[in-house]
Amino acid sequence: MSEKKKIYFACDGFGEKLKDAVKIHIKETHPDIVEIVDFGNHAYYDAAASVGKALAKSENKNDMGALFCGTGMGVGIMANKFPGVRAATCENLTAAKFSRAVNDANVLCLGQLITTSDEAKVMADEFFFKQKFISHPLGDDNQPVGWWDTNVEDFLKTSMTGIEKVEKEAKDL
């Protein structure tokens, strides 16, 4: 059996209820394919650092993260400071889909002051289990989006090389 994908969770006080709702949902709906690691409730920058460090050290490139604060933005900004972390602050389902399809995002950042628990559960399912990188996303009408074509796919196939180059340049400053 292959190693389970880990999803690292953390939050600050403004995101704890949303974190717990999403975590319980994933445990109940995907128990055989995912392991939850919950770093708990800390200042938003420390919560993001816990997830960022875990992903940066992980040898399983399928591991992902979930961060929660008031807006999702503070944890997203901080998590993106770690190598290999591609945190996306998403305020709707379309953003969650597109962040995976186009950016290969591996950390979903949500804001409890912005996103309901029902919306967050749907977004988490899409982000962690359905939408894949370089995979034609569906729009709000549940139809393939019209802007996706082979030019988009060809660009995305080489985009990780460019991203790694920029990460190295930033690190070398």
ROMAR-263049 format. One record per residue: residue number from 1; residue in one letter; x negated, y negated, z of N, C-alpha, C in turn. Coordinates in nm, 3 decimals, always signed. Example, Ala and Ser with C-alpha at 12.3 -4.5 7.8 and 13.67 -1.06 7.14 Angstrom:
REM residues 2
pos code nx ny nz cax cay caz cx cy cz
1 A -1.319 +0.569 +0.780 -1.230 +0.450 +0.780 -1.320 +0.330 +0.780
2 S -1.285 +0.225 +0.708 -1.367 +0.106 +0.714 -1.290 -0.003 +0.787
This chain:
REM residues 173
pos code nx ny nz cax cay caz cx cy cz
1 M -0.084 +0.119 +0.000 +0.000 +0.000 +0.000 -0.089 -0.125 +0.000
2 S -0.052 -0.224 -0.078 -0.132 -0.346 -0.084 -0.109 -0.430 +0.040
3 E -0.206 -0.516 +0.067 -0.199 -0.604 +0.183 -0.081 -0.699 +0.170
4 K -0.007 -0.716 +0.281 +0.105 -0.810 +0.281 +0.055 -0.953 +0.263
5 K +0.133 -1.033 +0.192 +0.105 -1.176 +0.182 +0.134 -1.236 +0.318
6 K +0.044 -1.324 +0.365 +0.068 -1.397 +0.488 +0.121 -1.534 +0.453
7 I +0.214 -1.581 +0.533 +0.259 -1.719 +0.525 +0.230 -1.780 +0.661
8 Y +0.142 -1.879 +0.660 +0.103 -1.949 +0.782 +0.199 -2.065 +0.805
9 F +0.257 -2.071 +0.924 +0.353 -2.174 +0.961 +0.296 -2.264 +1.069
10 A +0.330 -2.392 +1.064 +0.300 -2.486 +1.172 +0.389 -2.609 +1.155
11 C +0.400 -2.685 +1.263 +0.487 -2.803 +1.259 +0.444 -2.901 +1.367
12 D +0.506 -3.019 +1.360 +0.500 -3.112 +1.473 +0.639 -3.113 +1.537
13 G +0.658 -3.197 +1.636 +0.785 -3.200 +1.707 +0.904 -3.239 +1.621
14 F +0.880 -3.318 +1.517 +0.989 -3.358 +1.428 +1.030 -3.246 +1.333
15 G +0.951 -3.141 +1.320 +0.982 -3.036 +1.223 +1.007 -2.899 +1.282
16 E +1.009 -2.889 +1.414 +1.015 -2.757 +1.477 +1.144 -2.679 +1.448
17 K +1.259 -2.743 +1.453 +1.384 -2.671 +1.426 +1.389 -2.621 +1.283
18 L +1.341 -2.701 +1.189 +1.340 -2.660 +1.049 +1.241 -2.545 +1.027
19 K +1.124 -2.555 +1.089 +1.025 -2.446 +1.080 +1.085 -2.316 +1.130
20 D +1.147 -2.321 +1.246 +1.204 -2.199 +1.304 +1.314 -2.141 +1.217
21 A +1.398 -2.226 +1.158 +1.506 -2.177 +1.071 +1.450 -2.108 +0.947
22 V +1.348 -2.167 +0.885 +1.288 -2.106 +0.765 +1.214 -1.979 +0.802
23 K +1.143 -1.980 +0.911 +1.067 -1.862 +0.955 +1.161 -1.744 +0.981
24 I +1.268 -1.767 +1.052 +1.366 -1.661 +1.080 +1.427 -1.610 +0.950
25 H +1.461 -1.700 +0.860 +1.518 -1.661 +0.731 +1.423 -1.569 +0.654
26 I +1.296 -1.606 +0.648 +1.199 -1.524 +0.574 +1.179 -1.389 +0.642
27 K +1.170 -1.387 +0.774 +1.156 -1.261 +0.847 +1.274 -1.168 +0.819
28 E +1.394 -1.224 +0.813 +1.514 -1.143 +0.792 +1.529 -1.097 +0.647
29 T +1.485 -1.177 +0.551 +1.510 -1.145 +0.410 +1.391 -1.080 +0.339
30 H +1.271 -1.091 +0.394 +1.152 -1.037 +0.327 +1.057 -0.966 +0.424
31 P +1.108 -0.883 +0.515 +1.021 -0.827 +0.619 +0.913 -0.732 +0.567
32 D +0.936 -0.668 +0.455 +0.843 -0.568 +0.406 +0.731 -0.623 +0.320
33 I +0.742 -0.750 +0.278 +0.641 -0.802 +0.186 +0.562 -0.920 +0.241
34 V +0.596 -0.967 +0.358 +0.528 -1.085 +0.411 +0.503 -1.071 +0.560
35 E +0.390 -1.125 +0.602 +0.357 -1.134 +0.744 +0.356 -1.282 +0.781
36 I +0.429 -1.317 +0.885 +0.437 -1.455 +0.932 +0.331 -1.477 +1.040
37 V +0.255 -1.583 +1.025 +0.162 -1.627 +1.129 +0.205 -1.769 +1.168
38 D +0.248 -1.785 +1.291 +0.302 -1.914 +1.337 +0.203 -1.979 +1.433
39 F +0.148 -2.093 +1.392 +0.055 -2.167 +1.475 +0.125 -2.261 +1.572
40 G +0.258 -2.268 +1.565 +0.334 -2.344 +1.663 +0.348 -2.493 +1.632
41 N +0.372 -2.569 +1.739 +0.404 -2.711 +1.733 +0.286 -2.791 +1.788
42 H +0.231 -2.880 +1.704 +0.118 -2.965 +1.741 +0.136 -3.101 +1.674
43 A +0.049 -3.194 +1.702 +0.048 -3.320 +1.626 +0.039 -3.284 +1.478
44 Y +0.102 -3.362 +1.392 +0.112 -3.324 +1.251 -0.024 -3.295 +1.188
45 Y -0.127 -3.370 +1.224 -0.259 -3.349 +1.165 -0.321 -3.218 +1.213
46 D -0.298 -3.182 +1.339 -0.350 -3.055 +1.389 -0.272 -2.937 +1.332
47 A -0.141 -2.952 +1.316 -0.060 -2.847 +1.254 -0.110 -2.820 +1.112
48 A -0.130 -2.927 +1.037 -0.179 -2.912 +0.899 -0.318 -2.851 +0.896
49 A -0.403 -2.889 +0.989 -0.539 -2.833 +0.994 -0.536 -2.684 +1.023
50 S -0.445 -2.639 +1.109 -0.435 -2.496 +1.139 -0.406 -2.416 +1.013
51 V -0.310 -2.461 +0.936 -0.273 -2.391 +0.813 -0.383 -2.407 +0.708
52 G -0.437 -2.528 +0.695 -0.543 -2.552 +0.597 -0.665 -2.466 +0.621
53 K -0.709 -2.457 +0.745 -0.826 -2.374 +0.779 -0.798 -2.226 +0.751
54 A -0.679 -2.180 +0.788 -0.645 -2.039 +0.766 -0.648 -2.005 +0.618
55 L -0.591 -2.092 +0.535 -0.592 -2.065 +0.391 -0.731 -2.077 +0.332
56 A -0.808 -2.174 +0.377 -0.944 -2.191 +0.326 -1.030 -2.068 +0.357
57 K -1.005 -2.004 +0.469 -1.083 -1.886 +0.510 -1.026 -1.754 +0.456
58 S -0.903 -1.755 +0.412 -0.836 -1.631 +0.369 -0.902 -1.573 +0.245
59 E -0.915 -1.442 +0.245 -0.967 -1.372 +0.127 -0.855 -1.328 +0.035
60 N -0.731 -1.336 +0.083 -0.616 -1.298 +0.002 -0.560 -1.424 -0.065
61 K -0.582 -1.436 -0.194 -0.540 -1.556 -0.267 -0.388 -1.566 -0.281
62 N -0.314 -1.464 -0.237 -0.168 -1.468 -0.237 -0.112 -1.528 -0.109
63 D -0.198 -1.550 -0.009 -0.152 -1.611 +0.116 -0.106 -1.754 +0.089
64 M -0.011 -1.799 +0.168 +0.048 -1.931 +0.148 +0.074 -1.996 +0.283
65 G +0.123 -2.118 +0.281 +0.152 -2.189 +0.404 +0.283 -2.264 +0.398
66 A +0.336 -2.293 +0.516 +0.459 -2.372 +0.531 +0.436 -2.470 +0.645
67 L +0.450 -2.597 +0.614 +0.430 -2.702 +0.714 +0.553 -2.791 +0.724
68 F +0.581 -2.836 +0.845 +0.702 -2.912 +0.872 +0.671 -3.028 +0.964
69 C +0.723 -3.145 +0.928 +0.716 -3.263 +1.014 +0.841 -3.345 +0.986
70 G +0.842 -3.471 +1.019 +0.961 -3.552 +0.995 +0.992 -3.568 +0.847
71 T +0.890 -3.602 +0.769 +0.910 -3.625 +0.625 +0.846 -3.519 +0.537
72 G +0.754 -3.442 +0.591 +0.676 -3.346 +0.512 +0.551 -3.410 +0.453
73 M +0.544 -3.540 +0.456 +0.433 -3.610 +0.390 +0.305 -3.610 +0.473
74 G +0.315 -3.634 +0.601 +0.195 -3.636 +0.686 +0.123 -3.502 +0.685
75 V +0.197 -3.393 +0.701 +0.133 -3.262 +0.700 +0.075 -3.230 +0.562
76 G +0.144 -3.275 +0.457 +0.094 -3.250 +0.322 -0.036 -3.323 +0.295
77 I -0.043 -3.449 +0.335 -0.165 -3.527 +0.316 -0.283 -3.462 +0.388
78 M -0.261 -3.421 +0.511 -0.370 -3.362 +0.590 -0.409 -3.223 +0.538
79 A -0.314 -3.142 +0.499 -0.346 -3.006 +0.452 -0.430 -3.009 +0.326
80 N -0.405 -3.109 +0.241 -0.479 -3.117 +0.115 -0.625 -3.154 +0.132
81 K -0.669 -3.178 +0.252 -0.810 -3.206 +0.277 -0.894 -3.079 +0.280
82 F -0.830 -2.962 +0.280 -0.901 -2.835 +0.290 -0.918 -2.771 +0.153
83 P -1.036 -2.714 +0.128 -1.062 -2.654 -0.004 -0.964 -2.541 -0.035
84 G -0.916 -2.542 -0.158 -0.825 -2.437 -0.202 -0.681 -2.458 -0.163
85 V -0.653 -2.560 -0.084 -0.515 -2.589 -0.043 -0.453 -2.683 -0.146
86 R -0.334 -2.644 -0.190 -0.257 -2.726 -0.283 -0.119 -2.744 -0.220
87 A -0.112 -2.838 -0.126 +0.011 -2.860 -0.050 +0.103 -2.953 -0.127
88 A +0.230 -2.917 -0.133 +0.331 -2.996 -0.204 +0.442 -3.034 -0.109
89 T +0.462 -3.164 -0.093 +0.576 -3.213 -0.016 +0.695 -3.214 -0.110
90 C +0.795 -3.135 -0.078 +0.911 -3.118 -0.166 +1.037 -3.165 -0.095
91 E +1.115 -3.245 -0.166 +1.240 -3.297 -0.109 +1.362 -3.237 -0.174
92 N +1.340 -3.149 -0.273 +1.453 -3.081 -0.337 +1.405 -2.953 -0.404
93 L +1.499 -2.872 -0.447 +1.468 -2.743 -0.507 +1.388 -2.755 -0.635
94 T +1.419 -2.853 -0.717 +1.347 -2.873 -0.842 +1.199 -2.899 -0.815
95 A +1.170 -2.984 -0.718 +1.030 -3.013 -0.683 +0.959 -2.887 -0.635
96 A +1.027 -2.804 -0.557 +0.966 -2.680 -0.508 +0.933 -2.587 -0.626
97 K +1.025 -2.572 -0.719 +1.001 -2.488 -0.837 +0.885 -2.540 -0.920
98 F +0.891 -2.670 -0.951 +0.790 -2.728 -1.040 +0.652 -2.730 -0.975
99 S +0.645 -2.747 -0.843 +0.515 -2.747 -0.776 +0.447 -2.612 -0.787
100 R +0.525 -2.507 -0.791 +0.468 -2.372 -0.810 +0.435 -2.348 -0.957
101 A +0.528 -2.380 -1.047 +0.510 -2.352 -1.189 +0.395 -2.430 -1.249
102 V +0.382 -2.556 -1.212 +0.286 -2.646 -1.276 +0.158 -2.662 -1.195
103 N +0.169 -2.672 -1.063 +0.054 -2.704 -0.979 -0.003 -2.587 -0.901
104 D +0.060 -2.471 -0.911 +0.019 -2.355 -0.832 +0.008 -2.390 -0.685
105 A +0.102 -2.472 -0.636 +0.102 -2.511 -0.496 +0.109 -2.386 -0.408
106 N +0.035 -2.390 -0.298 +0.034 -2.276 -0.207 +0.077 -2.311 -0.065
107 V +0.114 -2.437 -0.043 +0.169 -2.479 +0.087 +0.293 -2.563 +0.060
108 L +0.403 -2.520 +0.116 +0.529 -2.594 +0.107 +0.542 -2.683 +0.229
109 C +0.556 -2.813 +0.206 +0.569 -2.911 +0.314 +0.710 -2.969 +0.310
110 L +0.780 -2.958 +0.421 +0.918 -3.004 +0.428 +0.938 -3.097 +0.547
111 G +1.033 -3.188 +0.532 +1.066 -3.283 +0.637 +1.202 -3.258 +0.696
112 Q +1.205 -3.237 +0.826 +1.331 -3.210 +0.896 +1.425 -3.331 +0.893
113 L +1.372 -3.451 +0.878 +1.456 -3.570 +0.871 +1.516 -3.588 +0.731
114 I +1.472 -3.507 +0.637 +1.513 -3.522 +0.496 +1.585 -3.399 +0.444
115 T +1.543 -3.281 +0.487 +1.590 -3.155 +0.430 +1.672 -3.078 +0.533
116 T +1.790 -3.029 +0.493 +1.870 -2.945 +0.582 +1.811 -2.805 +0.588
117 S +1.848 -2.729 +0.689 +1.795 -2.593 +0.699 +1.845 -2.506 +0.584
118 D +1.968 -2.525 +0.540 +2.017 -2.447 +0.425 +1.939 -2.479 +0.298
119 E +1.912 -2.607 +0.274 +1.830 -2.645 +0.158 +1.690 -2.588 +0.170
120 A +1.633 -2.594 +0.289 +1.497 -2.547 +0.311 +1.485 -2.396 +0.286
121 K +1.584 -2.320 +0.325 +1.580 -2.175 +0.303 +1.579 -2.142 +0.155
122 V +1.661 -2.210 +0.077 +1.665 -2.188 -0.068 +1.531 -2.230 -0.130
123 M +1.478 -2.343 -0.087 +1.350 -2.391 -0.139 +1.238 -2.293 -0.104
124 A +1.238 -2.241 +0.018 +1.136 -2.145 +0.059 +1.143 -2.016 -0.023
125 D +1.262 -1.966 -0.047 +1.276 -1.845 -0.129 +1.217 -1.867 -0.268
126 E +1.249 -1.981 -0.327 +1.199 -2.013 -0.461 +1.047 -2.029 -0.459
127 F +0.997 -2.104 -0.363 +0.854 -2.135 -0.355 +0.770 -2.011 -0.326
128 F +0.809 -1.933 -0.227 +0.726 -1.821 -0.182 +0.748 -1.691 -0.259
129 F +0.866 -1.672 -0.318 +0.898 -1.540 -0.372 +0.943 -1.537 -0.517
130 K +0.996 -1.645 -0.570 +1.052 -1.639 -0.705 +0.967 -1.709 -0.811
131 Q +0.942 -1.837 -0.794 +0.872 -1.913 -0.897 +0.722 -1.883 -0.894
132 K +0.667 -1.849 -1.008 +0.525 -1.820 -1.020 +0.456 -1.931 -1.099
133 F +0.325 -1.939 -1.083 +0.243 -2.034 -1.158 +0.244 -1.995 -1.306
134 I +0.249 -2.094 -1.391 +0.255 -2.077 -1.537 +0.371 -1.985 -1.576
135 S +0.484 -2.011 -1.517 +0.605 -1.935 -1.545 +0.718 -2.036 -1.566
136 H +0.784 -2.028 -1.679 +0.886 -2.124 -1.720 +0.991 -2.142 -1.610
137 P +0.997 -2.261 -1.550 +1.095 -2.283 -1.442 +1.234 -2.311 -1.498
138 L +1.332 -2.288 -1.412 +1.470 -2.321 -1.445 +1.505 -2.457 -1.388
139 G +1.587 -2.531 -1.459 +1.633 -2.661 -1.412 +1.752 -2.649 -1.319
140 D +1.809 -2.762 -1.284 +1.925 -2.765 -1.194 +2.045 -2.690 -1.251
141 D +2.051 -2.681 -1.385 +2.162 -2.611 -1.450 +2.136 -2.461 -1.465
142 N +2.026 -2.414 -1.403 +1.986 -2.274 -1.405 +1.946 -2.226 -1.545
143 Q +1.910 -2.320 -1.631 +1.861 -2.291 -1.765 +1.713 -2.330 -1.773
144 P +1.635 -2.263 -1.859 +1.494 -2.301 -1.873 +1.482 -2.449 -1.911
145 V +1.388 -2.518 -1.847 +1.370 -2.661 -1.875 +1.319 -2.681 -2.016
146 G +1.364 -2.788 -2.083 +1.331 -2.812 -2.222 +1.189 -2.858 -2.247
147 W +1.123 -2.916 -2.149 +0.988 -2.970 -2.170 +0.879 -2.864 -2.166
148 W +0.912 -2.743 -2.126 +0.812 -2.636 -2.114 +0.787 -2.575 -2.251
149 D +0.662 -2.565 -2.292 +0.629 -2.500 -2.418 +0.489 -2.440 -2.410
150 T +0.439 -2.388 -2.521 +0.307 -2.323 -2.520 +0.195 -2.423 -2.491
151 N +0.213 -2.551 -2.528 +0.112 -2.651 -2.495 +0.098 -2.667 -2.344
152 V +0.210 -2.668 -2.273 +0.207 -2.676 -2.126 +0.135 -2.553 -2.070
153 E +0.173 -2.436 -2.117 +0.111 -2.312 -2.068 -0.038 -2.309 -2.096
154 D -0.079 -2.349 -2.217 -0.221 -2.349 -2.252 -0.300 -2.443 -2.161
155 F -0.244 -2.562 -2.134 -0.310 -2.655 -2.043 -0.323 -2.594 -1.903
156 L -0.214 -2.537 -1.853 -0.213 -2.484 -1.717 -0.310 -2.367 -1.700
157 K -0.331 -2.290 -1.805 -0.423 -2.177 -1.798 -0.566 -2.221 -1.768
158 T -0.600 -2.344 -1.802 -0.736 -2.393 -1.776 -0.740 -2.497 -1.664
159 S -0.625 -2.534 -1.609 -0.620 -2.643 -1.512 -0.693 -2.611 -1.382
160 M -0.695 -2.487 -1.339 -0.761 -2.455 -1.212 -0.911 -2.484 -1.219
161 T -0.972 -2.465 -1.335 -1.114 -2.497 -1.352 -1.136 -2.646 -1.329
162 G -1.051 -2.728 -1.386 -1.062 -2.873 -1.367 -1.039 -2.912 -1.222
163 I -0.943 -2.850 -1.159 -0.914 -2.880 -1.018 -1.033 -2.843 -0.930
164 E -1.090 -2.726 -0.953 -1.207 -2.684 -0.875 -1.324 -2.780 -0.894
165 K -1.341 -2.832 -1.015 -1.447 -2.929 -1.044 -1.426 -3.056 -0.962
166 V -1.303 -3.107 -0.960 -1.274 -3.228 -0.883 -1.292 -3.203 -0.733
167 E -1.249 -3.087 -0.684 -1.268 -3.054 -0.542 -1.416 -3.054 -0.506
168 K -1.499 -2.997 -0.593 -1.644 -2.995 -0.568 -1.700 -3.136 -0.569
169 E -1.659 -3.218 -0.663 -1.706 -3.357 -0.668 -1.669 -3.431 -0.540
170 A -1.549 -3.411 -0.493 -1.503 -3.478 -0.371 -1.584 -3.431 -0.250
171 K -1.613 -3.303 -0.246 -1.688 -3.247 -0.136 -1.832 -3.299 -0.134
172 D -1.887 -3.322 -0.252 -2.027 -3.366 -0.263 -2.047 -3.514 -0.236
173 L -1.940 -3.591 -0.214 -1.955 -3.735 -0.187 -2.023 -3.762 -0.055
